[in-house]
Every structure is written in C-alpha cells, then in structure tokens.
Amino acid sequence: MNLIEIEPHFWELYHNGTEYYLSLAVDLSSVVSCWDIVLTQPEIIDYQTIGRDSIVILANQYVAQLYRGDATRLEQQAASDSQKLAMLTAFKTWQAQQDSSI
C-alpha cells in the first residue's frame, strides 16, 4: 500500500496493486467525520484518466452528501479493518519520509 496523493487535513489517496482507497476527513462543525473507502471501478478509471482533479471532485461530492446527512455511498464502499490498517501504515511511512527530508 502506498500513499500517492494528498490534500492535507482533507483527503489521502492510496494505491495497492489494482485497488485504490480514499481516506476522507470531513469537518461537520461539531465533529470531524473520518471515512476510509475503497474506490469503485468507475472512480478508479476517472482517476487514471483525469488525475487528481477527479479525486477533488469525488471528495467534494462525498462532503456534500454528508452535509445532507447521507452517508450511504460511504458506508457501501467502507474499507475493511485490514485495509484501514494498511492505509495507516502507509501514511506513517510517508510521514516518516517527510520528516527525514526536512
């Protein structure tokens, strides 16, 4: 698992073989709602063709849904515990590399 794109304090995109994962933090005023999801095949194709902008659009769509109180898509695409652990490990590896380059 590798961290391949990041928008600090908002989202991170991870890649592991053929799978892509999005970690999303949404500020809902009184609480930050955090979601780790597996991207669908159409979302992966959008990223591979359009690039980072597709993830920006996707993240903003999820935020809009959460503000409407609808977490259905996020719940349906939720990452497993082992996938979440792999994402966390990849983030810590990336963070250590950033710290060592300072």
Buried (B, 14 or more C-beta within 10 A) or exposed (E): BEBBBBBEEBBBBBBBEEBBBBBBBBEEEEEEBEBBBBBBEEBBEBBEEEEEEBBBEBBEEBBEBBEEEEBEBBEEBBBEEEBBEBBBEBBEEBEEEEEEEE
